[in-house]
Amino acid sequence: MSSPSATTALDYLESLPGLTFAKLYAQPSTALAVFRRMLPHLAKTVVMSMLYLPGPMRAADLEAWFKSDVQSSQERERSVSVLVRLKVLVEEQAGGGAGLQYRLSEAFAKGLRCALTGAVGKGDAGKGSFGVACSAEKDEDVNVKFLDDFARRQWEAILYYVVGSANSGLSGDLEISAGTKRLLQQGNFVQIKSGGKQRLITQAGFTFLLEEVNAQVWSLAVVYLRVCEDLQMDPVDVLSFLFTLGSLELGIPYSTSNLTLTQQHMLDDLQDFGLIYRSSPTATAYYPTRLATTLTSDAPALPNNTSSTTTTAATESNEKGYIILETNYRLYAYTSSPLQISILSLFSTLHTRYPNLITAKITKSSIASAISQSITSDQIITYLSTHAHPVLRRQAAIMSAPILPPTVVDQIRLWQIEGERMTTWKGFYIRDVGGWEEYVKAVEYAEALGVLRQRFDAKRSFFVGRMDQMAGYFKLAAERRRRERDGGGGANV
């Protein structure tokens, strides 16, 4: 679940109301996808242990499964937090003052059991959830290589459009559709100014370029989900279909007969993204590409780096890493991809271009230019580290040293903070918690969840990045104090 793609999808799912989750989990493919992709390993263990329990489980019994050390307690809190936020686990008070107890959501448990056992469910619920294959309509020309090439071509066109927002001279061989352009604007990956004459890349757009392909697909899919209601589309059908695609088999045609009106409308858009292929707009079958079938797995979204548009050798080099950064700020990039060269030009000054090598230099002015386009120093450093050449990685492993020269990394950060003296976070400031003991418990709970940003012990206040689970914590604490107060009052009488 720690992968960027899973985090992107998780953030969107957490914003959905409980009723939407009930509809989603009615589809076994969705329940299985959430289980496989969104949950940490420890949370999966909890789910499988509770999947066939006849009733709820007391919180004390669940805690007994874990070690009592701090690290284990924090892992337990994080796992339970994810399960509760995804409406997989339901928290409730047991009768008779027995305390807190947990149970699996009925919809999720039923959907996951159907997915694991192959059952359809009552009333054919979930029938066709994993697609309806139609091998009789298989086109012999449409094989795995054809689908990979098609997906790469379509996805590269989107990346070229985003990068071209910073480099007006760069464009792909394929023009993306007007709907995809509008979606990139709605996702704030690019901005259109000067009456449509000027296109600029944003900080979100550069972050999009830095992501792995699977995370890029989910980033665009989340934007699509957020705007689909404006297009008179059912977001539940949209999300269910995306999860279904992640369960399909590459190279097999699937029938459109079992798709809802919303899902049939999606086919044109998904073909523009490179997630599916259809021989014609009226075809009764569609082929999921590798971009789609890896939506709910950790497998690579494409067999080769999508940025490579040249030889196989160059592609293999790019997959392993292609950037060498020296202590004198000189940069050597073993690539011939116009897309990667254009990304490098966003934060470095290009000097010389050879058939398979680019020389460049990171300067104060090149970093300032990147920052003016809302690209941060951390994003630049992340990109350089992620795409570092194997030579740098091997040397760093032998010497137990950082991959990038520390002096260069520090200088890149210093160039950014020359005009900045403050770090900002979005979140919630919590104060007036109560006594010192209650304050410490609340801070420790926030720290266990991983949402604590800053604590101010002198003022008994703290700052958190998210509030949903903290609100539940304070609600339970208030109920506990009320029960203790009522119990104490009864004893005095």
Secondary structure, DSSP 8 states (H G I E B T S, - for coil): --SHHHHHHHHHHHTS-HHHHHHHHTSHHHHHHIIIIIS-HHHHHHHHHHTT-SS-EEHHHHHTTS-SSHHHHHHHHHHHHHHHHTTSEEEEEEGGGTEEEEEE-HHHHHHHHHHHHT---GGGTTTTTT--B-GGG--TT--HHHHHHHHHHHHHHHHHHHHHTT-TT---SS---HHHHHHHHHTTSEEEETTTTEEEE-HHHHHHHHS-HHHHHHHHHHHHHHHGGGGT--HHHHHHHHHHHTTS-TT--EESTT--HHHHHHHHHHHHHTSEE-SSTT-SEEEE-HHHHTTTSSS-SSSS-TT--S-HHHHHHHHH--EEE-TTSEEEE----HHHHHHHHTTSEEEEEETTEEEEE--HHHHHHHHHTT--HHHHHHHHHHTB-HHHHHHHHHHT--SS-HHHHHHHHHHHHTT--------EEE----SHHHHHHHHHHHHHHT-EEEEEGGGTEEEES--HHHHHHHHHHHHHHHHHHHHHHHHH-
